[in-house]
Amino acid sequence: MAARTSRAQKPKTGEAYVLDNAEGHGAGLGHIPNGSLVTVVDVHPAGTPGVGHAGDDAVLLAHEHETHVITDDGSHAPGVALRHFTVRLVDFSRLFKKVED
């Protein structure tokens, strides 16, 4: 059964959201595909140094995704990576839907 979702309003730390944008988000190695599950890490007000969107409120998100790792012996093995990124709050509300309990 698919998770129920609703359009993002004001996100709170720890809430789960799903990307709802046919093109995904970002480009290249930072691209996140449509349907990806993310978790809200924090919401930063405009002017927060080091966030990347200092002129706008921003949402810091975590995205866990499958990848591969190189082990100590040089071989490759499946693994999981955790990517953190920010999105302006106005874009977040347009791009993500909250996963309902």
URQUIUR-V918445 format. One record per helix or strand of 3 or more residues. SS is the DSSP state (H for helix, E for strand). FROM is the first residue (numbers start at 1). LEN is the number of residues. Records with the same first field share a line. If there is no record, write none. Layout:
BEGIN
SS: FROM-LEN  FROM-LEN
END
This chain:
BEGIN
E: 5-3  16-4  37-8  58-13  76-13  96-4
H: 28-3  89-7
END
